[in-house]
Every structure is written in structure tokens, then in C-alpha cells.
Amino acid sequence: MTLIWILSATILVSLISLIGIFTLGMKTKVFDNISVLLVGFAAGGLIGSAFLHLLPEAVEKRGCNFVFLFALIGFTIFFLMERYFYWRHCHEGVCDIHTFTYLNLIGDGLHNFMDGLIIAASFATSFKLGTVTTLAVIFHEIPQEIGDFGILVYGGLSKSRALLFNFICALTSVLGAIVGYILSSVIGDISIFLISFTAGGFIYIAASDLIPELHKEKNIRRANAAFIAFILGLIFMVLIK
């Protein structure tokens, strides 16, 4: 049953890659307003998930020292991935790496594979933690996938090919889920490592990528709305807890 939940969650996350369909006929102003709110809510959801769910769960099962060490490792690995795989979150469809379109696909595929590992480890620990982690990944994936779609189109792909390639990359999360499930059943402590690792990754993504995007917003109303969305993301994670 655990494997069914894991596969269902990762397939759901993969389908988010097709969200670009809904932006095709959307006016730029409407797209910008929605995008900044999604980024704010995603940032709050990721921070809340890391500090309210993932780290406490790992500490309860393993103890403080290893948990925070693994979280720091996760933070560092995500930093290296962004630095050397050119993985970026360009939420307005314009990015300074558009000449690296295919390299961005590779980086995105690695990222999605890791999402699958994370979801599998979380469900292997408990159904509740798996659900919370899946929600946090979804909050993060929505603005990212919109941005990835924009990168691929801006980089020269047709809209149909951009959607197809984005979806193929997203399916690597299913492969990651299967690998994570097998490893979790063989090595008991790997789920604690991945959960702590995930917390560090979530903190990195929110603090160094999403929140800086919000700071770039010059429109006061949208900036305030994004901050409110951030708080709502935090509150949502508190209510789930």
C-alpha cells in the first residue's frame, strides 16, 4: 500500500509539469500576479514544512546531531546543484540561462528524481509525513514548472515540445520514488537521512531562490500580496501539523 501512495504522489507531482497549458492564453499582467503569489506561498510552505514537519520528525526518530548535519549536507548539495547544473527558478518566463535550454532539462530531471526519493522516504516513515512532503513539493513545483516552461519556450522550443520535454523530465520523479522505496526497505536509516536532507534543500530553495525573487518585485501591492501568501503558506503548514 505504501508503494501505491508513493507512486500516486509522484505521478501527481509529475502532472504539474503540464501546468504550462493554462498559461498559453493568459495575459502577461494576470500571469505575473498569479506567479508572484504562487512563489510567496511556495516559500512559506517549504520553510514551514522543513521546520514544523521534516526536522521534528527526524529528530524524534534519530536525535539532533545527525539530523542537522544531514540538513546542512542537503543545503550544500542544493547549492552545488544550482551552481553547476544551471538549475534556476525563472518565474516570469525570462531567464539569463536560455542558451542552456537542454542543460536546464538535465538539471530539472535530477531535481525531479530527488523529489521522488524524498517523497518515497517520507511515506516510508509515515503516511502523514509523506502527505505533508508531497504538498510542500507541489507548492514548490507549480511556480517552478511555470518558469521551466517559459525557459524552454524562450530557449527556442515550440510550446508543444516544451510541454512534452518538461513532462518527460518530471517523470524522473517516479523513477526516483521507486529507487527510494527500494532503498528505504533495505536500509532503514536512509529515510531519516533523506528527510533531513530534504529539510536542508527546502530551506535553501525558499531562502536563496524564492524569497530573493519576491524581493525583486517593485510593485508594492504585489509585493505585499506575496508576503501575505508567504504567511499563508506558513499557516497552512501549522494547521496541517
C-alpha positions in Angstrom: 0.0 0.0 0.0 2.9 2.3 0.8 4.3 1.9 -2.7 0.8 2.8 -4.2 0.8 6.0 -2.2 4.3 6.8 -3.3 3.7 6.3 -7.0 0.3 8.2 -6.8 2.0 11.1 -5.2 4.9 11.3 -7.7 2.6 10.9 -10.7 0.5 13.8 -9.3 3.7 15.9 -8.9 4.8 14.9 -12.5 1.4 16.1 -13.9 2.1 19.6 -12.6 4.7 19.9 -15.4 1.8 20.3 -17.8 0.6 23.5 -16.0 2.1 25.5 -18.8 -1.0 24.7 -20.8 -3.0 27.1 -18.6 -0.6 30.0 -19.2 -0.7 29.8 -23.0 -3.6 32.3 -23.5 -3.0 34.2 -20.2 -2.4 37.9 -20.3 1.1 39.0 -19.0 -0.3 41.1 -16.2 -2.6 38.3 -14.9 0.3 35.7 -15.2 2.6 38.0 -13.2 0.0 38.5 -10.4 -0.6 34.8 -10.1 3.1 33.9 -10.4 4.2 36.1 -7.5 1.5 34.8 -5.2 2.5 31.2 -6.0 6.1 31.9 -5.3 5.2 33.5 -2.0 3.0 30.6 -0.9 5.6 28.1 -2.0 8.3 29.8 0.0 6.2 29.8 3.1 5.1 26.1 2.5 8.7 25.0 2.1 10.0 26.8 5.2 7.1 25.6 7.2 7.4 22.0 6.1 11.2 22.0 6.9 10.9 23.5 10.4 7.5 22.2 11.5 7.4 18.7 10.0 10.6 17.3 8.5 13.2 18.3 11.1 11.0 17.5 14.1 10.1 14.1 12.7 13.8 13.3 12.0 14.9 14.5 15.4 12.2 12.3 17.1 13.5 9.2 15.3 17.3 9.8 15.3 18.4 12.6 17.5 19.7 16.1 16.9 23.3 15.8 15.8 22.9 13.6 12.7 19.7 15.3 11.7 21.1 18.8 11.5 24.3 17.5 9.9 22.3 15.9 7.1 20.2 19.1 6.8 23.4 21.1 6.2 24.6 18.5 3.7 21.2 18.9 1.9 21.6 22.7 1.9 25.1 22.4 0.5 24.2 19.9 -2.2 21.3 22.0 -3.4 23.6 25.0 -3.6 26.1 23.0 -5.7 23.3 21.7 -8.0 22.1 25.2 -8.7 25.7 26.5 -9.2 26.9 23.8 -11.5 23.8 22.4 -13.2 22.4 25.9 -14.0 19.1 24.9 -12.3 17.2 28.2 -12.0 13.7 29.2 -11.0 12.7 31.9 -13.5 9.1 32.6 -12.6 8.4 35.3 -15.3 9.4 33.2 -18.3 12.6 35.2 -18.8 15.9 33.8 -17.6 19.6 34.5 -18.2 20.3 30.8 -19.0 18.1 30.5 -22.0 21.1 29.4 -24.1 21.4 26.4 -21.8 17.9 25.0 -22.5 18.9 21.4 -22.7 21.3 21.7 -19.7 18.3 23.1 -17.8 16.4 20.0 -18.7 19.1 17.8 -17.3 19.3 19.8 -14.1 15.5 19.7 -13.8 15.5 15.9 -14.3 18.0 15.4 -11.5 15.9 17.7 -9.3 12.7 15.7 -10.0 14.5 12.4 -9.4 15.5 13.8 -6.0 11.8 14.8 -5.3 10.8 11.2 -5.9 13.5 10.0 -3.5 12.2 12.4 -0.9 8.6 11.5 -1.3 9.4 7.8 -1.1 11.4 8.3 2.1 8.7 10.4 3.7 5.9 7.8 3.0 8.2 5.0 4.2 8.4 6.9 7.5 4.7 7.7 7.9 1.6 8.4 5.7 1.2 11.8 7.3 4.8 12.9 6.7 4.5 11.6 3.1 1.4 13.7 2.5 2.9 16.9 4.0 6.1 16.4 2.0 4.1 15.9 -1.2 2.1 19.1 -0.6 5.4 21.0 0.0 6.8 19.7 -3.2 3.7 20.6 -5.1 3.7 24.2 -3.7 7.3 24.5 -4.9 6.7 22.7 -8.3 3.9 24.9 -9.5 5.9 28.2 -9.9 9.0 26.3 -10.9 7.2 24.4 -13.7 5.7 27.6 -15.0 9.2 29.1 -15.0 10.7 26.0 -16.7 8.1 26.1 -19.4 8.9 29.7 -20.0 12.7 28.9 -20.2 12.1 26.1 -22.8 9.9 28.3 -25.0 12.3 31.3 -24.6 15.2 28.9 -25.5 13.7 28.1 -28.9 11.4 25.1 -28.4 7.9 25.2 -29.6 5.2 25.3 -26.9 4.1 21.7 -27.6 7.7 20.4 -27.5 8.4 22.4 -24.3 5.4 20.8 -22.6 6.5 17.3 -23.8 10.1 17.7 -22.7 9.0 19.2 -19.4 6.7 16.3 -18.7 9.4 13.7 -19.6 11.8 15.4 -17.1 9.1 15.4 -14.5 8.6 11.6 -14.8 12.1 11.1 -13.4 10.4 11.7 -10.0 8.6 8.3 -10.5 11.9 6.6 -11.1 13.3 8.4 -8.0 10.3 7.2 -6.0 10.9 3.5 -7.0 14.6 3.8 -6.1 13.8 5.5 -2.8 11.2 2.9 -1.9 13.7 0.0 -2.6 16.5 1.7 -0.6 14.2 2.6 2.3 13.1 -1.1 2.6 16.8 -2.2 2.5 18.4 0.5 4.7 16.2 1.7 7.5 18.1 4.9 8.3 18.1 6.2 4.8 14.6 7.6 5.2 15.9 9.8 8.2 18.8 10.9 6.1 16.6 11.8 3.1 14.1 13.6 5.3 16.8 15.7 7.0 18.5 16.2 3.6 15.1 17.4 2.2 14.7 19.9 5.0 18.0 21.5 4.1 17.1 21.5 0.5 13.7 23.1 1.2 15.3 25.8 3.3 17.9 26.5 0.6 15.2 26.8 -2.2 13.0 29.1 -0.1 15.7 31.3 1.4 18.1 31.7 -1.5 15.9 31.3 -4.6 12.2 32.0 -4.0 12.4 34.8 -1.4 15.0 36.7 -3.4 12.6 36.5 -6.3 10.0 38.2 -4.1 12.4 40.9 -3.2 12.7 41.8 -6.9 9.0 42.7 -7.0 8.8 46.5 -7.4 5.0 46.8 -7.4 4.0 47.5 -3.7 0.6 45.8 -4.0 2.0 42.6 -5.5 4.9 42.6 -3.0 2.5 42.9 -0.1 0.3 40.2 -1.5 3.3 37.9 -2.0 4.3 38.4 1.7 0.7 37.6 2.8 0.9 34.5 0.6 4.1 33.6 2.3 2.5 33.9 5.7 -0.5 31.8 4.5 2.0 29.1 3.4 3.4 29.0 6.9 0.0 29.0 8.5 -1.1 26.2 6.2 1.8 24.0 7.5 1.0 24.9 11.1 -2.7 23.8 10.6 -1.6 20.5 9.0 0.7 19.8 11.9 
